[in-house]
Amino acid sequence: DTRIHGQDFQTLLHALIKQSADPLFGLHTSEFVQPGSYNVMGYIAMSASTLQEALSKVSLYEKLVGDMGTTDTTVDAHQVAIRWDCLYRQQPARQHLIDNVLGSWVRYSRWLTGNDLLAPEQVWLEHPTPPAAQVDEYRRVFLCDVLFEQPCSALVGAPQLLQQPIRQPDPLLLSTLEAHAIQQLNQLGVDTNLSQRVKQCIQDAIGHSLPRKETVAERLGMNVRTLHRRLADEDQSWQKLLDDVRLKQARRLLTTTTLPQADIAAALGYSDIRSFQRSFKRHTAMTPGQYRAKPDNEQIHS
């Protein structure tokens, strides 16, 4: 496949935006997304069993679509936030890309589930608030409240949103497509080591239930013994990866939310708050409360 360099793609986008004379070009073009729009990643999503599983594949294989940005999903006991960080800095391409990606996700999710009314509870957008008529157009596309001038761009809703079943799951086809996707990533020189894939699986599961190595191994097409052996080959272990993901999520929740420590402990799969506090102090040499109180930590969203 011939891939367009990022700078060339931004130049092309600028020309298309100017030619369209549409201030909501990115949002409106998101309404035309089709399964083939995402290359093999789109067909992988079609073969998953739930939106949660489909979304987990996006983080693994989105580099097959392009270098426009990265996806990060965070889940706690109260909400899920599906964040997209655009790697392009030039305007107006950046704003239109963000609108297009988030709009495409919502439209494609409706197609995958057969639910034309599927919507997040809120959409967060980093760009300035547009005129009222344009705000109404955002609401028409997303079918929910849209907040502007936010610290990040994301779809936000209840954790149950990700449990929506997909119409035609196909585990066998999914395995075949993933093998093909990994081969394509290797050809592009993208790191596809097992450790990163396991960490992504753990991150996707946290917030719903404590990730089980048996479940992750099955999802990656191997048994637990093979999982342990291959992780050891990379000088890694299941427990180390689990601890790494939990610590990263704990730091984020402590510094960007006002969630009580008990809720954070539950979201990260700890049996009780004391287990969470002991683990956090073992890795950081400070308690969760001390970490949260650091002056360089800023509360963003509760």
WOHULIN-V187850 format. One record per residue. N is the residue number from 1. RES is the residue in one letter. D_FIRST is the distance of its C-alpha to the first C-alpha in whole Angstrom. Layout:
((N/RES/D_FIRST) (N/RES/D_FIRST))
This chain:
((1/D/0) (2/T/4) (3/R/6) (4/I/10) (5/H/13) (6/G/15) (7/Q/18) (8/D/16) (9/F/15) (10/Q/19) (11/T/20) (12/L/18) (13/L/20) (14/H/23) (15/A/23) (16/L/22) (17/I/25) (18/K/28) (19/Q/27) (20/S/27) (21/A/31) (22/D/30) (23/P/31) (24/L/30) (25/F/26) (26/G/24) (27/L/27) (28/H/27) (29/T/23) (30/S/23) (31/E/25) (32/F/22) (33/V/20) (34/Q/19) (35/P/18) (36/G/14) (37/S/14) (38/Y/13) (39/N/11) (40/V/12) (41/M/15) (42/G/16) (43/Y/17) (44/I/18) (45/A/21) (46/M/22) (47/S/23) (48/A/25) (49/S/29) (50/T/29) (51/L/28) (52/Q/29) (53/E/27) (54/A/24) (55/L/24) (56/S/24) (57/K/21) (58/V/20) (59/S/21) (60/L/19) (61/Y/16) (62/E/15) (63/K/13) (64/L/10) (65/V/11) (66/G/12) (67/D/15) (68/M/17) (69/G/20) (70/T/21) (71/T/23) (72/D/26) (73/T/29) (74/T/32) (75/V/35) (76/D/39) (77/A/42) (78/H/42) (79/Q/38) (80/V/35) (81/A/33) (82/I/29) (83/R/28) (84/W/25) (85/D/25) (86/C/23) (87/L/22) (88/Y/22) (89/R/25) (90/Q/26) (91/Q/28) (92/P/27) (93/A/23) (94/R/24) (95/Q/27) (96/H/25) (97/L/22) (98/I/24) (99/D/26) (100/N/23) (101/V/22) (102/L/25) (103/G/26) (104/S/23) (105/W/24) (106/V/27) (107/R/26) (108/Y/23) (109/S/26) (110/R/29) (111/W/26) (112/L/26) (113/T/30) (114/G/31) (115/N/33) (116/D/33) (117/L/35) (118/L/33) (119/A/34) (120/P/34) (121/E/38) (122/Q/36) (123/V/33) (124/W/34) (125/L/32) (126/E/33) (127/H/33) (128/P/37) (129/T/38) (130/P/38) (131/P/40) (132/A/42) (133/A/40) (134/Q/37) (135/V/38) (136/D/39) (137/E/35) (138/Y/34) (139/R/36) (140/R/36) (141/V/32) (142/F/32) (143/L/36) (144/C/37) (145/D/39) (146/V/36) (147/L/38) (148/F/37) (149/E/37) (150/Q/36) (151/P/35) (152/C/32) (153/S/30) (154/A/30) (155/L/31) (156/V/34) (157/G/36) (158/A/38) (159/P/37) (160/Q/37) (161/L/35) (162/L/32) (163/Q/34) (164/Q/33) (165/P/32) (166/I/29) (167/R/30) (168/Q/28) (169/P/27) (170/D/26) (171/P/26) (172/L/25) (173/L/22) (174/L/22) (175/S/22) (176/T/20) (177/L/17) (178/E/18) (179/A/18) (180/H/14) (181/A/13) (182/I/15) (183/Q/13) (184/Q/10) (185/L/12) (186/N/14) (187/Q/11) (188/L/10) (189/G/14) (190/V/15) (191/D/19) (192/T/19) (193/N/23) (194/L/25) (195/S/28) (196/Q/25) (197/R/24) (198/V/28) (199/K/29) (200/Q/27) (201/C/28) (202/I/32) (203/Q/31) (204/D/30) (205/A/33) (206/I/35) (207/G/37) (208/H/37) (209/S/39) (210/L/39) (211/P/36) (212/R/37) (213/K/36) (214/E/36) (215/T/34) (216/V/31) (217/A/31) (218/E/31) (219/R/28) (220/L/26) (221/G/27) (222/M/30) (223/N/34) (224/V/36) (225/R/37) (226/T/33) (227/L/32) (228/H/35) (229/R/34) (230/R/31) (231/L/32) (232/A/35) (233/D/32) (234/E/31) (235/D/34) (236/Q/34) (237/S/36) (238/W/36) (239/Q/39) (240/K/37) (241/L/34) (242/L/36) (243/D/38) (244/D/36) (245/V/34) (246/R/38) (247/L/39) (248/K/36) (249/Q/36) (250/A/40) (251/R/40) (252/R/38) (253/L/40) (254/L/43) (255/T/42) (256/T/40) (257/T/43) (258/T/46) (259/L/46) (260/P/49) (261/Q/48) (262/A/49) (263/D/46) (264/I/44) (265/A/45) (266/A/45) (267/A/41) (268/L/40) (269/G/42) (270/Y/45) (271/S/48) (272/D/50) (273/I/50) (274/R/52) (275/S/49) (276/F/47) (277/Q/49) (278/R/50) (279/S/46) (280/F/46) (281/K/48) (282/R/48) (283/H/44) (284/T/45) (285/A/49) (286/M/50) (287/T/50) (288/P/48) (289/G/51) (290/Q/51) (291/Y/47) (292/R/47) (293/A/50) (294/K/49) (295/P/49) (296/D/45) (297/N/44) (298/E/44) (299/Q/44) (300/I/41) (301/H/41) (302/S/44))
